[in-house]
Amino acid sequence: MTLLKEDFTMNDKIILAQNLKTDGRISFEGLYDIDDNPVTIVIDKSDDEVILLICKDYDDYEDDK
């Protein structure tokens, strides 16, 4: 079953879970904000911190690093 953004209303929720045991980065693509703009969820984990980012243009974020 494939879910499309048209299948969801504003009140629908998607719960994402990821277990990061080591340092690194994971990203979730194919998600949309409330205005139907594509977003990428990025989780960066290091020994000191965990950073959660919601990027409207993930390619620009990657270029800045």
Secondary structure by P-SEA (a helix, b strand, c coil): cccccccccccbbbbbbbbbcccbbbbbcccccccccbbbbbbbbcccbbbbbbcccaaaaaaac
